[in-house]
Amino acid sequence: MADLHDLSLRARNAFYDLSVAPAEVRNSALLASAAALRSRSEAIFAANAQDVKAAEEENLAAPLLQRLKFGPEKLDQVVRGLEALAKLPDPIGATTLATEITEGLNLYRVTCPIGVIGVIFESRPDALVQIGSLAIKSGNAVLLKGGREALLTNRELASALREALASVSLPEDCVQLLETREDVASMLKEDRLIDLIIPRGSNAFVRYIMDNSRIPVLGHADGLCHVYIDRAADPDMAVRIAVDSKTQNVSVCNAMETLLVHQDIAQSLLPRLADALRDAGVTLRGDPATCELISCDPATKEDWSTEYLDYVLSIRIVPSLEEAIWHINRLGSHHTDAIVTADEEAAKTFLSRVDSSGVYWNVSTRFSDGFVYGFGAEVGIATGKIHARGPMGLEGLTTYKYKLLGSGQTMAEMKRGDRQYTHRPLSSDCPV
């Protein structure tokens, strides 16, 4: 395998071609990717079976093992995602500002790709297809490093995407797979060739990447999500939302990890809710007030800041909405947090004061997803505040450039007063 510097250089050169490819060609690459994945399905399933077998022998946790599996249903999902993505508007070349600076001198702000992006993600093979396809659609080259547990599956999937790119005369080096930790260490040094690093993982992992690279890092950290059941919550709705938030898929970043319950509703609601969660296989941990109302293990200080990704849930009874907000803002990961209440003022306070990328009212945290939002897919969920926040789809993979179109104007003319600034908004898009 070529060294990382060579791979980065090839990705940079491939980006220059992809970034100017017409939208219809990039969309054709997505549809060709769908066809390539279907034609390679047996090889993909066989590779995944080997990965799963090896993971089982290493006693990989059950929820993580479930994420690793890539069968016919998962293939259908990613193929449908590719087809949906191909139908979305082109994120490149959109005019977001148009101003006449002076007569005959027009300024346009136009969206464009970021460049070469390195993405380090967990052992979810479908994530490779989602990230790779978003990069293709948005005109970016991408270096992909998945979890080692999914290596054989990822090889097949990356090969399918590269085959599809070549089939429509786009450079296959727009998508490249990295395989080792050493590759990641080398990638972090390529600040002249790589424009952005997106690590998906724990806060400690994201911090490590930030501390060891000069490349800008867009962190996709822990999913320590909360549901707060307010004093004015409808009990049936509260049970339904809490159970779905925790158990619909426990091994994803938008699953609830901590449940907060207002003390005025706790006595009537918690026993019923605990039964529903236990019936779904969840082990409960609670603060002292919770332990007095239901049978559960005592929660430790660490439980309030732990992303379990498993059938484990921490429960705390809080005296007020303000205390719930304080808990979430101090101990959460600023990912996705929800309130269940019939009190509109309480909801308004929660939605405005909780400092998270997604704040929900009367809905499961599991809706925090790029595909659900209509983005086609997502690179991940950004918990920071710079450039992109929340589910990061096509828009998050673009930046912009300023195009200034003139007819011989000079600054000397402006300084002499021969020309006057107009700064008049224009109604037309950039013509070139």
C-alpha positions as a Markdown table, in Angstrom:
| # | Residue | x | y | z |
|---|---|---|---|---|
| 1 | Met | 0.0 | 0.0 | 0.0 |
| 2 | Ala | 1.2 | 3.5 | -0.8 |
| 3 | Asp | 2.4 | 5.7 | 2.1 |
| 4 | Leu | 0.0 | 8.2 | 3.6 |
| 5 | His | 1.7 | 11.2 | 2.0 |
| 6 | Asp | 1.2 | 9.7 | -1.5 |
| 7 | Leu | -2.4 | 8.8 | -0.7 |
| 8 | Ser | -3.1 | 12.3 | 0.5 |
| 9 | Leu | -1.5 | 13.8 | -2.7 |
| 10 | Arg | -3.5 | 11.5 | -4.9 |
| 11 | Ala | -6.7 | 12.6 | -2.9 |
| 12 | Arg | -5.8 | 16.3 | -3.5 |
| 13 | Asn | -5.3 | 15.8 | -7.2 |
| 14 | Ala | -8.6 | 13.8 | -7.4 |
| 15 | Phe | -10.4 | 16.5 | -5.5 |
| 16 | Tyr | -9.4 | 19.1 | -8.2 |
| 17 | Asp | -11.2 | 17.0 | -10.8 |
| 18 | Leu | -14.2 | 16.1 | -8.7 |
| 19 | Ser | -14.8 | 19.6 | -7.5 |
| 20 | Val | -15.5 | 20.8 | -11.0 |
| 21 | Ala | -17.4 | 17.7 | -12.2 |
| 22 | Pro | -21.0 | 18.5 | -13.3 |
| 23 | Ala | -23.8 | 17.6 | -10.8 |
| 24 | Glu | -25.2 | 15.0 | -13.2 |
| 25 | Val | -21.8 | 13.2 | -13.3 |
| 26 | Arg | -21.5 | 13.2 | -9.5 |
| 27 | Asn | -25.1 | 11.9 | -9.3 |
| 28 | Ser | -24.3 | 9.2 | -11.8 |
| 29 | Ala | -21.4 | 8.1 | -9.6 |
| 30 | Leu | -23.9 | 7.7 | -6.7 |
| 31 | Leu | -26.2 | 5.6 | -8.8 |
| 32 | Ala | -23.3 | 3.6 | -10.1 |
| 33 | Ser | -22.3 | 3.0 | -6.5 |
| 34 | Ala | -25.7 | 1.6 | -5.7 |
| 35 | Ala | -25.4 | -0.8 | -8.6 |
| 36 | Ala | -21.9 | -1.8 | -7.7 |
| 37 | Leu | -22.9 | -2.6 | -4.1 |
| 38 | Arg | -25.8 | -4.8 | -5.3 |
| 39 | Ser | -23.5 | -6.6 | -7.8 |
| 40 | Arg | -21.0 | -7.2 | -5.1 |
| 41 | Ser | -23.5 | -8.2 | -2.4 |
| 42 | Glu | -22.3 | -11.8 | -2.0 |
| 43 | Ala | -18.7 | -10.7 | -1.6 |
| 44 | Ile | -19.7 | -8.0 | 0.9 |
| 45 | Phe | -21.8 | -10.4 | 3.0 |
| 46 | Ala | -19.0 | -13.0 | 3.0 |
| 47 | Ala | -16.5 | -10.4 | 4.2 |
| 48 | Asn | -18.9 | -9.2 | 6.8 |
| 49 | Ala | -19.4 | -12.7 | 8.1 |
| 50 | Gln | -15.7 | -13.0 | 8.6 |
| 51 | Asp | -15.6 | -9.7 | 10.5 |
| 52 | Val | -18.5 | -10.7 | 12.7 |
| 53 | Lys | -17.0 | -14.1 | 13.4 |
| 54 | Ala | -13.7 | -12.5 | 14.5 |
| 55 | Ala | -15.5 | -10.0 | 16.6 |
| 56 | Glu | -17.5 | -12.7 | 18.3 |
| 57 | Glu | -14.3 | -14.6 | 19.1 |
| 58 | Glu | -12.9 | -11.4 | 20.7 |
| 59 | Asn | -16.1 | -11.0 | 22.7 |
| 60 | Leu | -17.2 | -7.7 | 21.3 |
| 61 | Ala | -20.1 | -6.3 | 23.2 |
| 62 | Ala | -23.5 | -7.3 | 21.8 |
| 63 | Pro | -24.7 | -3.8 | 20.8 |
| 64 | Leu | -21.4 | -3.1 | 19.0 |
| 65 | Leu | -21.6 | -6.5 | 17.3 |
| 66 | Gln | -25.1 | -5.6 | 16.1 |
| 67 | Arg | -23.7 | -2.4 | 14.5 |
| 68 | Leu | -21.0 | -4.4 | 12.8 |
| 69 | Lys | -23.4 | -6.6 | 10.9 |
| 70 | Phe | -24.1 | -5.8 | 7.3 |
| 71 | Gly | -26.7 | -8.0 | 5.7 |
| 72 | Pro | -29.4 | -7.7 | 3.0 |
| 73 | Glu | -31.5 | -5.2 | 5.0 |
| 74 | Lys | -28.5 | -2.9 | 5.7 |
| 75 | Leu | -27.5 | -3.1 | 2.0 |
| 76 | Asp | -31.1 | -2.1 | 1.0 |
| 77 | Gln | -30.9 | 0.9 | 3.4 |
| 78 | Val | -27.6 | 2.2 | 2.0 |
| 79 | Val | -28.7 | 1.7 | -1.6 |
| 80 | Arg | -31.9 | 3.6 | -1.0 |
| 81 | Gly | -29.8 | 6.3 | 0.7 |
| 82 | Leu | -27.6 | 6.6 | -2.4 |
| 83 | Glu | -30.6 | 6.9 | -4.6 |
| 84 | Ala | -32.2 | 9.5 | -2.4 |
| 85 | Leu | -28.9 | 11.5 | -2.2 |
| 86 | Ala | -28.7 | 11.6 | -6.0 |
| 87 | Lys | -32.0 | 13.3 | -6.1 |
| 88 | Leu | -31.1 | 16.1 | -3.7 |
| 89 | Pro | -30.2 | 19.6 | -5.0 |
| 90 | Asp | -26.5 | 20.2 | -5.9 |
| 91 | Pro | -24.8 | 21.8 | -2.9 |
| 92 | Ile | -22.1 | 23.3 | -5.0 |
| 93 | Gly | -22.4 | 26.6 | -6.9 |
| 94 | Ala | -25.2 | 28.1 | -5.0 |
| 95 | Thr | -25.1 | 31.9 | -4.7 |
| 96 | Thr | -25.6 | 33.0 | -1.1 |
| 97 | Leu | -24.8 | 36.7 | -1.5 |
| 98 | Ala | -24.9 | 39.0 | -4.5 |
| 99 | Thr | -23.8 | 42.7 | -4.3 |
| 100 | Glu | -22.9 | 45.4 | -6.7 |
| 101 | Ile | -19.8 | 47.0 | -5.2 |
| 102 | Thr | -19.7 | 49.9 | -7.7 |
| 103 | Glu | -21.2 | 50.2 | -11.2 |
| 104 | Gly | -20.2 | 47.2 | -13.3 |
| 105 | Leu | -18.4 | 45.5 | -10.4 |
| 106 | Asn | -20.4 | 42.6 | -8.9 |
| 107 | Leu | -19.5 | 40.4 | -5.9 |
| 108 | Tyr | -20.9 | 36.9 | -5.4 |
| 109 | Arg | -20.5 | 34.4 | -2.5 |
| 110 | Val | -20.7 | 30.9 | -4.0 |
| 111 | Thr | -20.7 | 27.5 | -2.2 |
| 112 | Cys | -17.9 | 25.2 | -3.0 |
| 113 | Pro | -16.4 | 21.9 | -1.6 |
| 114 | Ile | -14.0 | 22.0 | 1.3 |
| 115 | Gly | -11.3 | 19.8 | -0.3 |
| 116 | Val | -9.8 | 16.7 | 1.1 |
| 117 | Ile | -11.4 | 15.4 | 4.3 |
| 118 | Gly | -10.2 | 12.7 | 6.6 |
| 119 | Val | -12.9 | 10.9 | 8.5 |
| 120 | Ile | -12.3 | 8.4 | 11.4 |
| 121 | Phe | -15.4 | 6.5 | 12.3 |
| 122 | Glu | -16.6 | 3.6 | 14.4 |
| 123 | Ser | -17.2 | -0.1 | 13.4 |
| 124 | Arg | -20.3 | 0.6 | 11.4 |
| 125 | Pro | -19.8 | -0.4 | 7.7 |
| 126 | Asp | -22.8 | 1.5 | 6.5 |
| 127 | Ala | -21.2 | 4.7 | 7.8 |
| 128 | Leu | -18.5 | 4.2 | 5.1 |
| 129 | Val | -21.0 | 4.3 | 2.3 |
| 130 | Gln | -22.9 | 7.3 | 3.9 |
| 131 | Ile | -19.7 | 9.3 | 4.4 |
| 132 | Gly | -18.2 | 8.4 | 1.0 |
| 133 | Ser | -21.4 | 9.2 | -0.9 |
| 134 | Leu | -21.8 | 12.6 | 0.8 |
| 135 | Ala | -18.3 | 13.4 | -0.1 |
| 136 | Ile | -18.9 | 12.5 | -3.8 |
| 137 | Lys | -22.1 | 14.5 | -4.0 |
| 138 | Ser | -20.5 | 17.6 | -2.4 |
| 139 | Gly | -17.3 | 17.4 | -4.5 |
| 140 | Asn | -14.9 | 16.4 | -1.8 |
| 141 | Ala | -12.2 | 13.8 | -1.7 |
| 142 | Val | -12.2 | 11.6 | 1.4 |
| 143 | Leu | -9.8 | 9.4 | 3.4 |
| 144 | Leu | -11.8 | 6.9 | 5.4 |
| 145 | Lys | -10.6 | 5.1 | 8.5 |
| 146 | Gly | -13.2 | 2.7 | 10.0 |
| 147 | Gly | -12.9 | 0.5 | 13.0 |
| 148 | Arg | -10.6 | -2.5 | 12.7 |
| 149 | Glu | -13.5 | -4.9 | 13.4 |
| 150 | Ala | -15.1 | -4.0 | 10.1 |
| 151 | Leu | -11.9 | -4.0 | 8.0 |
| 152 | Leu | -12.8 | -6.7 | 5.5 |
| 153 | Thr | -16.3 | -5.3 | 5.0 |
| 154 | Asn | -15.0 | -1.8 | 4.5 |
| 155 | Arg | -12.5 | -3.0 | 1.9 |
| 156 | Glu | -15.4 | -4.4 | -0.2 |
| 157 | Leu | -17.5 | -1.3 | 0.3 |
| 158 | Ala | -14.7 | 1.1 | -0.5 |
| 159 | Ser | -13.8 | -0.9 | -3.6 |
| 160 | Ala | -17.4 | -0.7 | -4.8 |
| 161 | Leu | -17.4 | 3.1 | -4.5 |
| 162 | Arg | -14.0 | 3.4 | -6.3 |
| 163 | Glu | -15.3 | 1.1 | -9.1 |
| 164 | Ala | -18.4 | 3.4 | -9.5 |
| 165 | Leu | -16.3 | 6.5 | -9.7 |
| 166 | Ala | -14.1 | 5.1 | -12.4 |
| 167 | Ser | -17.1 | 3.9 | -14.3 |
| 168 | Val | -18.3 | 7.5 | -14.8 |
| 169 | Ser | -14.7 | 8.8 | -15.5 |
| 170 | Leu | -14.1 | 10.3 | -12.2 |
| 171 | Pro | -10.9 | 9.6 | -10.3 |
| 172 | Glu | -11.3 | 6.6 | -8.0 |
| 173 | Asp | -8.8 | 8.3 | -5.6 |
| 174 | Cys | -11.7 | 10.5 | -4.5 |
| 175 | Val | -12.4 | 7.7 | -2.0 |
| 176 | Gln | -9.6 | 6.0 | -0.2 |
| 177 | Leu | -9.6 | 3.5 | 2.7 |
| 178 | Leu | -7.0 | 3.7 | 5.5 |
| 179 | Glu | -6.5 | 0.5 | 7.5 |
| 180 | Thr | -4.1 | 1.1 | 10.4 |
| 181 | Arg | -3.6 | 3.3 | 13.4 |
| 182 | Glu | -0.3 | 4.3 | 11.9 |
| 183 | Asp | -2.2 | 5.6 | 8.9 |
| 184 | Val | -4.2 | 7.9 | 11.2 |
| 185 | Ala | -1.0 | 9.1 | 12.9 |
| 186 | Ser | 0.5 | 9.9 | 9.5 |
| 187 | Met | -2.7 | 11.6 | 8.3 |
| 188 | Leu | -2.7 | 14.0 | 11.1 |
| 189 | Lys | 0.6 | 15.4 | 9.8 |
| 190 | Glu | -0.6 | 16.1 | 6.3 |
| 191 | Asp | -1.8 | 19.7 | 7.0 |
| 192 | Arg | -0.7 | 20.9 | 3.5 |
| 193 | Leu | -2.8 | 18.3 | 1.7 |
| 194 | Ile | -5.8 | 17.6 | 4.0 |
| 195 | Asp | -8.3 | 20.3 | 4.8 |
| 196 | Leu | -10.4 | 18.9 | 7.6 |
| 197 | Ile | -10.4 | 16.0 | 10.0 |
| 198 | Ile | -13.7 | 14.6 | 11.3 |
| 199 | Pro | -13.3 | 12.1 | 14.2 |
| 200 | Arg | -16.3 | 10.2 | 15.4 |
| 201 | Gly | -15.9 | 8.8 | 18.9 |
| 202 | Ser | -15.4 | 9.7 | 22.5 |
| 203 | Asn | -14.5 | 13.1 | 23.8 |
| 204 | Ala | -11.1 | 11.7 | 24.8 |
| 205 | Phe | -10.5 | 10.5 | 21.3 |
| 206 | Val | -11.6 | 13.7 | 19.7 |
| 207 | Arg | -9.3 | 15.7 | 22.1 |
| 208 | Tyr | -6.4 | 13.4 | 21.1 |
| 209 | Ile | -6.9 | 14.2 | 17.4 |
| 210 | Met | -7.1 | 17.9 | 18.2 |
| 211 | Asp | -4.0 | 17.8 | 20.3 |
| 212 | Asn | -2.0 | 16.0 | 17.6 |
| 213 | Ser | -2.7 | 17.8 | 14.4 |
| 214 | Arg | -2.5 | 21.3 | 12.8 |
| 215 | Ile | -5.4 | 20.3 | 10.5 |
| 216 | Pro | -8.8 | 21.8 | 11.6 |
| 217 | Val | -10.8 | 19.2 | 13.5 |
| 218 | Leu | -14.6 | 19.1 | 13.4 |
| 219 | Gly | -15.4 | 16.9 | 16.5 |
| 220 | His | -18.2 | 14.4 | 16.6 |
| 221 | Ala | -18.0 | 13.4 | 20.2 |
| 222 | Asp | -20.1 | 11.4 | 22.8 |
| 223 | Gly | -23.8 | 11.1 | 22.4 |
| 224 | Leu | -24.7 | 11.6 | 26.1 |
| 225 | Cys | -28.4 | 12.3 | 25.4 |
| 226 | His | -31.1 | 13.1 | 28.0 |
| 227 | Val | -34.9 | 12.9 | 28.2 |
| 228 | Tyr | -36.4 | 15.2 | 30.8 |
| 229 | Ile | -40.0 | 14.3 | 31.9 |
| 230 | Asp | -41.5 | 17.5 | 33.2 |
| 231 | Arg | -44.2 | 17.7 | 35.9 |
| 232 | Ala | -46.7 | 18.5 | 33.1 |
| 233 | Ala | -45.9 | 15.5 | 30.9 |
| 234 | Asp | -48.6 | 13.2 | 29.6 |
| 235 | Pro | -47.7 | 9.8 | 31.2 |
| 236 | Asp | -48.5 | 7.7 | 28.2 |
| 237 | Met | -46.4 | 9.9 | 25.9 |
| 238 | Ala | -43.6 | 10.0 | 28.5 |
| 239 | Val | -43.3 | 6.2 | 28.7 |
| 240 | Arg | -43.5 | 5.9 | 24.9 |
| 241 | Ile | -40.8 | 8.5 | 24.2 |
| 242 | Ala | -38.5 | 7.3 | 27.0 |
| 243 | Val | -38.6 | 3.6 | 25.9 |
| 244 | Asp | -38.1 | 4.5 | 22.2 |
| 245 | Ser | -35.2 | 6.9 | 23.0 |
| 246 | Lys | -33.4 | 4.2 | 25.0 |
| 247 | Thr | -34.3 | 0.9 | 23.3 |
| 248 | Gln | -35.1 | 1.5 | 19.6 |
| 249 | Asn | -31.3 | 1.1 | 19.0 |
| 250 | Val | -29.1 | 1.2 | 22.1 |
| 251 | Ser | -25.8 | 1.3 | 20.3 |
| 252 | Val | -26.1 | 4.7 | 18.5 |
| 253 | Cys | -25.1 | 8.2 | 19.6 |
| 254 | Asn | -28.7 | 9.5 | 19.7 |
| 255 | Ala | -29.9 | 6.9 | 22.2 |
| 256 | Met | -30.9 | 8.3 | 25.6 |
| 257 | Glu | -28.3 | 7.5 | 28.4 |
| 258 | Thr | -29.8 | 9.6 | 31.3 |
| 259 | Leu | -33.5 | 10.1 | 32.2 |
| 260 | Leu | -34.4 | 13.0 | 34.3 |
| 261 | Val | -37.9 | 13.0 | 36.0 |
| 262 | His | -39.5 | 15.9 | 37.8 |
| 263 | Gln | -40.2 | 15.1 | 41.5 |
| 264 | Asp | -43.9 | 16.0 | 41.2 |
| 265 | Ile | -44.6 | 13.2 | 38.7 |
| 266 | Ala | -41.9 | 10.7 | 39.7 |
| 267 | Gln | -44.0 | 8.7 | 42.3 |
| 268 | Ser | -46.9 | 8.1 | 39.9 |
| 269 | Leu | -44.8 | 7.6 | 36.7 |
| 270 | Leu | -41.5 | 5.9 | 37.6 |
| 271 | Pro | -42.8 | 2.5 | 38.6 |
| 272 | Arg | -44.7 | 2.1 | 35.4 |
| 273 | Leu | -41.8 | 3.5 | 33.3 |
| 274 | Ala | -39.3 | 1.2 | 35.1 |
| 275 | Asp | -41.4 | -1.8 | 34.3 |
| 276 | Ala | -41.6 | -0.8 | 30.6 |
| 277 | Leu | -37.8 | -0.3 | 30.4 |
| 278 | Arg | -37.1 | -3.6 | 32.2 |
| 279 | Asp | -39.4 | -5.4 | 29.8 |
| 280 | Ala | -37.2 | -4.1 | 27.0 |
| 281 | Gly | -34.1 | -5.5 | 28.7 |
| 282 | Val | -32.8 | -2.3 | 30.3 |
| 283 | Thr | -30.8 | -2.3 | 33.5 |
| 284 | Leu | -31.6 | 0.7 | 35.7 |
| 285 | Arg | -29.3 | 2.8 | 37.9 |
| 286 | Gly | -30.7 | 5.6 | 40.0 |
| 287 | Asp | -30.0 | 8.4 | 42.4 |
| 288 | Pro | -31.1 | 7.9 | 46.0 |
| 289 | Ala | -34.5 | 9.4 | 45.4 |
| 290 | Thr | -35.0 | 7.0 | 42.5 |
| 291 | Cys | -33.9 | 4.0 | 44.4 |
| 292 | Glu | -36.6 | 4.7 | 47.0 |
| 293 | Leu | -39.3 | 4.5 | 44.4 |
| 294 | Ile | -38.1 | 1.6 | 42.2 |
| 295 | Ser | -35.8 | -1.3 | 42.4 |
| 296 | Cys | -32.5 | -0.3 | 40.7 |
| 297 | Asp | -28.8 | -0.2 | 41.3 |
| 298 | Pro | -27.3 | 3.0 | 42.9 |
| 299 | Ala | -25.9 | 5.3 | 40.3 |
| 300 | Thr | -22.3 | 6.5 | 40.8 |
| 301 | Lys | -20.9 | 9.9 | 39.9 |
| 302 | Glu | -19.4 | 8.4 | 36.7 |
| 303 | Asp | -22.9 | 7.2 | 35.5 |
| 304 | Trp | -24.0 | 10.8 | 34.9 |
| 305 | Ser | -21.3 | 11.3 | 32.3 |
| 306 | Thr | -21.2 | 7.8 | 30.7 |
| 307 | Glu | -22.3 | 7.0 | 27.2 |
| 308 | Tyr | -23.3 | 3.3 | 27.7 |
| 309 | Leu | -24.3 | 2.3 | 24.1 |
| 310 | Asp | -25.9 | -0.6 | 25.9 |
| 311 | Tyr | -29.1 | -1.6 | 27.7 |
| 312 | Val | -28.2 | 0.5 | 30.8 |
| 313 | Leu | -29.9 | 3.7 | 31.9 |
| 314 | Ser | -29.3 | 6.2 | 34.6 |
| 315 | Ile | -32.3 | 7.9 | 36.2 |
| 316 | Arg | -32.3 | 11.0 | 38.4 |
| 317 | Ile | -35.3 | 12.8 | 40.0 |
| 318 | Val | -34.9 | 16.6 | 39.8 |
| 319 | Pro | -36.8 | 19.2 | 41.8 |
| 320 | Ser | -37.3 | 21.6 | 38.9 |
| 321 | Leu | -37.0 | 22.3 | 35.2 |
| 322 | Glu | -34.0 | 24.6 | 36.0 |
| 323 | Glu | -32.2 | 21.7 | 37.7 |
| 324 | Ala | -32.8 | 19.5 | 34.7 |
| 325 | Ile | -31.4 | 22.1 | 32.4 |
| 326 | Trp | -28.4 | 22.6 | 34.8 |
| 327 | His | -27.7 | 18.9 | 34.8 |
| 328 | Ile | -27.9 | 18.6 | 31.0 |
| 329 | Asn | -25.7 | 21.6 | 30.3 |
| 330 | Arg | -23.0 | 20.6 | 32.9 |
| 331 | Leu | -22.9 | 16.8 | 32.4 |
| 332 | Gly | -24.2 | 16.2 | 28.9 |
| 333 | Ser | -22.3 | 16.2 | 25.6 |
| 334 | His | -24.4 | 18.8 | 23.8 |
| 335 | His | -25.7 | 16.3 | 21.3 |
| 336 | Thr | -29.5 | 15.8 | 21.6 |
| 337 | Asp | -31.8 | 16.4 | 24.5 |
| 338 | Ala | -35.6 | 16.2 | 24.8 |
| 339 | Ile | -38.3 | 17.5 | 27.1 |
| 340 | Val | -41.7 | 15.8 | 27.5 |
| 341 | Thr | -44.3 | 18.2 | 28.7 |
| 342 | Ala | -47.7 | 19.8 | 27.9 |
| 343 | Asp | -46.5 | 23.1 | 29.3 |
| 344 | Glu | -45.5 | 25.3 | 26.3 |
| 345 | Glu | -43.6 | 27.8 | 28.5 |
| 346 | Ala | -41.6 | 24.9 | 30.1 |
| 347 | Ala | -40.8 | 23.7 | 26.6 |
| 348 | Lys | -39.8 | 27.1 | 25.4 |
| 349 | Thr | -37.4 | 27.5 | 28.3 |
| 350 | Phe | -35.9 | 24.1 | 27.8 |
| 351 | Leu | -35.4 | 24.6 | 24.0 |
| 352 | Ser | -33.8 | 28.0 | 24.4 |
| 353 | Arg | -31.6 | 27.3 | 27.5 |
| 354 | Val | -30.3 | 23.8 | 26.8 |
| 355 | Asp | -27.0 | 24.2 | 24.9 |
| 356 | Ser | -27.1 | 21.2 | 22.6 |
| 357 | Ser | -27.1 | 20.8 | 18.8 |
| 358 | Gly | -30.5 | 19.2 | 19.0 |
| 359 | Val | -33.3 | 20.2 | 21.4 |
| 360 | Tyr | -36.6 | 18.4 | 21.1 |
| 361 | Trp | -40.1 | 18.8 | 22.5 |
| 362 | Asn | -42.3 | 15.7 | 22.9 |
| 363 | Val | -40.3 | 13.5 | 20.6 |
| 364 | Ser | -37.7 | 10.7 | 20.8 |
| 365 | Thr | -34.0 | 11.6 | 20.7 |
| 366 | Arg | -33.6 | 8.9 | 18.0 |
| 367 | Phe | -34.9 | 11.4 | 15.4 |
| 368 | Ser | -31.5 | 13.1 | 15.5 |
| 369 | Asp | -30.2 | 11.8 | 12.2 |
| 370 | Gly | -29.2 | 13.2 | 8.9 |
| 371 | Phe | -31.4 | 10.9 | 6.8 |
| 372 | Val | -34.4 | 11.7 | 9.0 |
| 373 | Tyr | -33.7 | 15.4 | 8.6 |
| 374 | Gly | -33.8 | 15.0 | 4.8 |
| 375 | Phe | -30.0 | 15.4 | 4.3 |
| 376 | Gly | -29.7 | 12.1 | 2.5 |
| 377 | Ala | -27.2 | 10.8 | 5.0 |
| 378 | Glu | -24.7 | 12.3 | 7.5 |
| 379 | Val | -21.0 | 12.3 | 8.1 |
| 380 | Gly | -21.8 | 12.4 | 11.8 |
| 381 | Ile | -23.4 | 14.7 | 14.4 |
| 382 | Ala | -21.3 | 17.7 | 15.3 |
| 383 | Thr | -21.5 | 18.8 | 18.9 |
| 384 | Gly | -19.4 | 21.9 | 18.5 |
| 385 | Lys | -20.6 | 25.3 | 17.2 |
| 386 | Ile | -18.1 | 26.2 | 14.5 |
| 387 | His | -18.9 | 25.7 | 10.8 |
| 388 | Ala | -21.4 | 22.8 | 11.3 |
| 389 | Arg | -23.7 | 21.7 | 14.1 |
| 390 | Gly | -26.0 | 18.7 | 14.5 |
| 391 | Pro | -26.4 | 16.1 | 11.8 |
| 392 | Met | -23.8 | 17.0 | 9.2 |
| 393 | Gly | -25.0 | 16.5 | 5.7 |
| 394 | Leu | -24.1 | 18.1 | 2.3 |
| 395 | Glu | -24.2 | 21.7 | 3.6 |
| 396 | Gly | -21.7 | 20.9 | 6.3 |
| 397 | Leu | -19.3 | 19.6 | 3.7 |
| 398 | Thr | -19.2 | 22.8 | 1.7 |
| 399 | Thr | -17.6 | 26.2 | 2.3 |
| 400 | Tyr | -17.7 | 29.2 | 0.0 |
| 401 | Lys | -15.6 | 31.5 | -2.1 |
| 402 | Tyr | -16.1 | 35.1 | -3.2 |
| 403 | Lys | -16.2 | 35.8 | -7.0 |
| 404 | Leu | -15.7 | 39.4 | -8.0 |
| 405 | Leu | -16.6 | 40.1 | -11.6 |
| 406 | Gly | -15.5 | 43.4 | -13.1 |
| 407 | Ser | -14.9 | 45.3 | -16.3 |
| 408 | Gly | -11.6 | 47.0 | -15.7 |
| 409 | Gln | -12.2 | 48.8 | -12.4 |
| 410 | Thr | -9.2 | 49.9 | -10.3 |
| 411 | Met | -8.8 | 50.8 | -6.7 |
| 412 | Ala | -7.1 | 54.1 | -7.8 |
| 413 | Glu | -10.3 | 55.1 | -9.4 |
| 414 | Met | -12.2 | 54.5 | -6.1 |
| 415 | Lys | -9.6 | 56.4 | -4.1 |
| 416 | Arg | -9.8 | 59.4 | -6.4 |
| 417 | Gly | -13.6 | 59.4 | -6.3 |
| 418 | Asp | -14.0 | 58.7 | -10.0 |
| 419 | Arg | -16.2 | 55.8 | -9.0 |
| 420 | Gln | -18.6 | 55.6 | -6.0 |
| 421 | Tyr | -19.4 | 52.6 | -3.8 |
| 422 | Thr | -23.0 | 51.5 | -4.3 |
| 423 | His | -23.2 | 48.2 | -2.3 |
| 424 | Arg | -26.5 | 47.5 | -4.0 |
| 425 | Pro | -28.0 | 44.0 | -3.6 |
| 426 | Leu | -28.4 | 42.0 | -6.8 |
| 427 | Ser | -31.2 | 39.7 | -7.6 |
| 428 | Ser | -29.4 | 37.4 | -10.0 |
| 429 | Asp | -27.1 | 34.4 | -9.2 |
| 430 | Cys | -23.4 | 34.4 | -10.1 |
| 431 | Pro | -23.3 | 33.8 | -13.9 |
| 432 | Val | -19.9 | 32.0 | -13.9 |
